[in-house]
Amino acid sequence: MKVFFTINEAGEVENIKVHSPYPVLNEELKRVFRLTPHMLPGLQQRKPVKVRFGLPVMFKARKVKK
């Protein structure tokens, strides 16, 4: 799974997109990334700019006993 997002000029996470074959995990990853605290924005010529990021995400799954 991969998560793509933008850190805007104010340091907020926005435009979260998830690439995964599991819709339930897509929504959970978006929820978690919305909880991310403010970050330092990127700087270009000493001015804040939006920066796009992509991160791989891995989950370990285990069987549930019945």
PyMOL commands that place a pseudoatom at each C-alpha (Angstrom):
pseudoatom trace, name=CA, resn=MET, resi=1, chain=A, elem=C, hetatm=0, pos=[0.000, 0.000, 0.000]
pseudoatom trace, name=CA, resn=LYS, resi=2, chain=A, elem=C, hetatm=0, pos=[1.110, 3.534, -0.645]
pseudoatom trace, name=CA, resn=VAL, resi=3, chain=A, elem=C, hetatm=0, pos=[-0.103, 6.816, 0.817]
pseudoatom trace, name=CA, resn=PHE, resi=4, chain=A, elem=C, hetatm=0, pos=[0.380, 10.094, -1.046]
pseudoatom trace, name=CA, resn=PHE, resi=5, chain=A, elem=C, hetatm=0, pos=[-0.245, 13.439, 0.617]
pseudoatom trace, name=CA, resn=THR, resi=6, chain=A, elem=C, hetatm=0, pos=[0.702, 17.107, 0.507]
pseudoatom trace, name=CA, resn=ILE, resi=7, chain=A, elem=C, hetatm=0, pos=[2.093, 19.294, 3.281]
pseudoatom trace, name=CA, resn=ASN, resi=8, chain=A, elem=C, hetatm=0, pos=[0.713, 22.753, 2.485]
pseudoatom trace, name=CA, resn=GLU, resi=9, chain=A, elem=C, hetatm=0, pos=[2.249, 26.168, 3.164]
pseudoatom trace, name=CA, resn=ALA, resi=10, chain=A, elem=C, hetatm=0, pos=[0.769, 26.151, 6.697]
pseudoatom trace, name=CA, resn=GLY, resi=11, chain=A, elem=C, hetatm=0, pos=[2.264, 22.717, 7.520]
pseudoatom trace, name=CA, resn=GLU, resi=12, chain=A, elem=C, hetatm=0, pos=[-1.091, 20.886, 7.339]
pseudoatom trace, name=CA, resn=VAL, resi=13, chain=A, elem=C, hetatm=0, pos=[-1.597, 17.494, 5.724]
pseudoatom trace, name=CA, resn=GLU, resi=14, chain=A, elem=C, hetatm=0, pos=[-3.997, 17.627, 2.777]
pseudoatom trace, name=CA, resn=ASN, resi=15, chain=A, elem=C, hetatm=0, pos=[-4.928, 15.812, -0.425]
pseudoatom trace, name=CA, resn=ILE, resi=16, chain=A, elem=C, hetatm=0, pos=[-4.492, 12.305, 1.045]
pseudoatom trace, name=CA, resn=LYS, resi=17, chain=A, elem=C, hetatm=0, pos=[-4.678, 9.482, -1.492]
pseudoatom trace, name=CA, resn=VAL, resi=18, chain=A, elem=C, hetatm=0, pos=[-4.237, 5.796, -0.749]
pseudoatom trace, name=CA, resn=HIS, resi=19, chain=A, elem=C, hetatm=0, pos=[-3.384, 3.063, -3.250]
pseudoatom trace, name=CA, resn=SER, resi=20, chain=A, elem=C, hetatm=0, pos=[-4.447, -0.278, -1.808]
pseudoatom trace, name=CA, resn=PRO, resi=21, chain=A, elem=C, hetatm=0, pos=[-6.610, -3.252, -2.824]
pseudoatom trace, name=CA, resn=TYR, resi=22, chain=A, elem=C, hetatm=0, pos=[-8.481, -3.073, 0.520]
pseudoatom trace, name=CA, resn=PRO, resi=23, chain=A, elem=C, hetatm=0, pos=[-11.163, -0.331, 0.810]
pseudoatom trace, name=CA, resn=VAL, resi=24, chain=A, elem=C, hetatm=0, pos=[-11.419, -0.703, 4.602]
pseudoatom trace, name=CA, resn=LEU, resi=25, chain=A, elem=C, hetatm=0, pos=[-7.688, -0.073, 5.014]
pseudoatom trace, name=CA, resn=ASN, resi=26, chain=A, elem=C, hetatm=0, pos=[-7.875, 2.883, 2.614]
pseudoatom trace, name=CA, resn=GLU, resi=27, chain=A, elem=C, hetatm=0, pos=[-10.313, 4.671, 4.892]
pseudoatom trace, name=CA, resn=GLU, resi=28, chain=A, elem=C, hetatm=0, pos=[-8.318, 3.809, 8.015]
pseudoatom trace, name=CA, resn=LEU, resi=29, chain=A, elem=C, hetatm=0, pos=[-5.086, 5.139, 6.513]
pseudoatom trace, name=CA, resn=LYS, resi=30, chain=A, elem=C, hetatm=0, pos=[-6.827, 8.381, 5.529]
pseudoatom trace, name=CA, resn=ARG, resi=31, chain=A, elem=C, hetatm=0, pos=[-8.211, 8.708, 9.059]
pseudoatom trace, name=CA, resn=VAL, resi=32, chain=A, elem=C, hetatm=0, pos=[-4.780, 8.195, 10.629]
pseudoatom trace, name=CA, resn=PHE, resi=33, chain=A, elem=C, hetatm=0, pos=[-3.045, 10.634, 8.279]
pseudoatom trace, name=CA, resn=ARG, resi=34, chain=A, elem=C, hetatm=0, pos=[-5.684, 13.290, 9.065]
pseudoatom trace, name=CA, resn=LEU, resi=35, chain=A, elem=C, hetatm=0, pos=[-4.535, 13.045, 12.710]
pseudoatom trace, name=CA, resn=THR, resi=36, chain=A, elem=C, hetatm=0, pos=[-0.947, 13.923, 11.804]
pseudoatom trace, name=CA, resn=PRO, resi=37, chain=A, elem=C, hetatm=0, pos=[0.269, 17.008, 13.706]
pseudoatom trace, name=CA, resn=HIS, resi=38, chain=A, elem=C, hetatm=0, pos=[1.327, 20.150, 11.852]
pseudoatom trace, name=CA, resn=MET, resi=39, chain=A, elem=C, hetatm=0, pos=[4.717, 19.931, 10.176]
pseudoatom trace, name=CA, resn=LEU, resi=40, chain=A, elem=C, hetatm=0, pos=[7.231, 22.439, 8.923]
pseudoatom trace, name=CA, resn=PRO, resi=41, chain=A, elem=C, hetatm=0, pos=[6.373, 23.316, 5.323]
pseudoatom trace, name=CA, resn=GLY, resi=42, chain=A, elem=C, hetatm=0, pos=[8.927, 23.110, 2.556]
pseudoatom trace, name=CA, resn=LEU, resi=43, chain=A, elem=C, hetatm=0, pos=[10.796, 26.293, 1.697]
pseudoatom trace, name=CA, resn=GLN, resi=44, chain=A, elem=C, hetatm=0, pos=[11.724, 27.621, -1.698]
pseudoatom trace, name=CA, resn=GLN, resi=45, chain=A, elem=C, hetatm=0, pos=[13.623, 30.908, -1.805]
pseudoatom trace, name=CA, resn=ARG, resi=46, chain=A, elem=C, hetatm=0, pos=[12.775, 31.271, 1.902]
pseudoatom trace, name=CA, resn=LYS, resi=47, chain=A, elem=C, hetatm=0, pos=[9.024, 31.121, 1.243]
pseudoatom trace, name=CA, resn=PRO, resi=48, chain=A, elem=C, hetatm=0, pos=[6.750, 28.255, 2.391]
pseudoatom trace, name=CA, resn=VAL, resi=49, chain=A, elem=C, hetatm=0, pos=[5.598, 25.975, -0.435]
pseudoatom trace, name=CA, resn=LYS, resi=50, chain=A, elem=C, hetatm=0, pos=[3.483, 22.841, -0.774]
pseudoatom trace, name=CA, resn=VAL, resi=51, chain=A, elem=C, hetatm=0, pos=[5.432, 19.573, -0.868]
pseudoatom trace, name=CA, resn=ARG, resi=52, chain=A, elem=C, hetatm=0, pos=[4.044, 16.238, -2.096]
pseudoatom trace, name=CA, resn=PHE, resi=53, chain=A, elem=C, hetatm=0, pos=[5.089, 13.025, -0.317]
pseudoatom trace, name=CA, resn=GLY, resi=54, chain=A, elem=C, hetatm=0, pos=[4.569, 9.322, -0.886]
pseudoatom trace, name=CA, resn=LEU, resi=55, chain=A, elem=C, hetatm=0, pos=[5.088, 6.666, 1.776]
pseudoatom trace, name=CA, resn=PRO, resi=56, chain=A, elem=C, hetatm=0, pos=[4.850, 2.887, 1.623]
pseudoatom trace, name=CA, resn=VAL, resi=57, chain=A, elem=C, hetatm=0, pos=[2.745, 1.395, 4.433]
pseudoatom trace, name=CA, resn=MET, resi=58, chain=A, elem=C, hetatm=0, pos=[2.852, -2.229, 5.556]
pseudoatom trace, name=CA, resn=PHE, resi=59, chain=A, elem=C, hetatm=0, pos=[0.487, -4.057, 7.888]
pseudoatom trace, name=CA, resn=LYS, resi=60, chain=A, elem=C, hetatm=0, pos=[1.072, -7.388, 9.546]
pseudoatom trace, name=CA, resn=ALA, resi=61, chain=A, elem=C, hetatm=0, pos=[-2.088, -9.440, 9.613]
pseudoatom trace, name=CA, resn=ARG, resi=62, chain=A, elem=C, hetatm=0, pos=[-2.744, -12.364, 11.874]
pseudoatom trace, name=CA, resn=LYS, resi=63, chain=A, elem=C, hetatm=0, pos=[-5.480, -14.926, 12.012]
pseudoatom trace, name=CA, resn=VAL, resi=64, chain=A, elem=C, hetatm=0, pos=[-8.279, -14.380, 14.471]
pseudoatom trace, name=CA, resn=LYS, resi=65, chain=A, elem=C, hetatm=0, pos=[-9.151, -17.396, 16.598]
pseudoatom trace, name=CA, resn=LYS, resi=66, chain=A, elem=C, hetatm=0, pos=[-12.826, -18.277, 16.724]
for i in range(1, 66): cmd.bond("trace and resi %d" % i, "trace and resi %d" % (i + 1))
show_as sticks, trace
zoom trace
